[in-house]
Amino acid sequence: MSTAYFCFLRIGEIAVKTESEIYRVIQREDIKFERVNGHVSNMTITMKFYKHSNLQSKTLSIARRPENYLCPVKAIEEYLRLQNCPHGPLFRFKCGKPVSGFYFNSSLKSLLNFVGLDTNFYKGHSFRIGAATSAAARGVPLALIQSMGRWKSNAFQHYIRLDNFHT
């Protein structure tokens, strides 16, 4: 297990294709918080099902960055506090139904339209491209980027687009 700030999740790991595949997405109980002196220092996500998993789980650890208002650990802490449900899919509606990939993608498209961005340039996969590019720009070793993204081959290097990266 390695600690990083980057999260390379696939949409299929957080949103279902069909409700019968509810067990294949990250579950609430797959999220754990590690504490130091009573304060959350990082979050672990145990990935049980992912592309190329061969039924072997992998644990990702994401460091908490309290100075960053976009910290995913802080966001998940708050989300879970509001959800107040210890079991089932991590991302679900108030009624308990899991978020679907269709809903995620249509919501992303609506939000992109709302802020005036071209939906032809941004898709659900853009998050993995952005994570790989951001990690590489910050000097994260390629082997760690490959491991965190659970890429089986060197195909992940095509995701790194430093020419388009602006800090």
NORRA-V423707 format. One record per backbone hydrogen bond with DSSP energy under -0.5 kcal/mol. NH is the residue of the N-H (numbers start at 0). CO is the residue of the C=O. Records with the same first field share a line. If there is no record, write none. Layout:
NH: CO + CO
This chain:
3: 60
7: 5
12: 9
13: 9 + 10
14: 10
15: 98
20: 17
21: 18
23: 20
24: 21
25: 12
27: 87
29: 26
30: 27
31: 29 + 43
33: 41
35: 38
38: 35
40: 33
41: 33
42: 61
43: 31
44: 59
45: 29
46: 44 + 57
47: 45
52: 49
55: 52
56: 54
57: 46
59: 44 + 57
60: 1
61: 42
62: 3 + 60
63: 40
67: 64
68: 66
70: 67
74: 70
75: 71
76: 72
77: 73
78: 74
79: 75
80: 76
81: 77
82: 78
83: 79
89: 25
91: 89
92: 96
95: 92
98: 90
100: 15
103: 99
104: 100
105: 101
106: 102
107: 103
108: 104
109: 105
110: 106
111: 107
112: 108
113: 109
114: 110
115: 112
116: 111
118: 116
120: 117
121: 117
125: 122
126: 123
127: 124
128: 124
129: 125
130: 126
131: 127
132: 128
133: 129
134: 130
135: 131
136: 132
137: 133
138: 135
139: 134
143: 140
144: 140
145: 141
146: 142
147: 143
148: 144
149: 146
150: 145
155: 152
156: 153
157: 154
158: 155
159: 155 + 156
160: 158
163: 160
164: 161
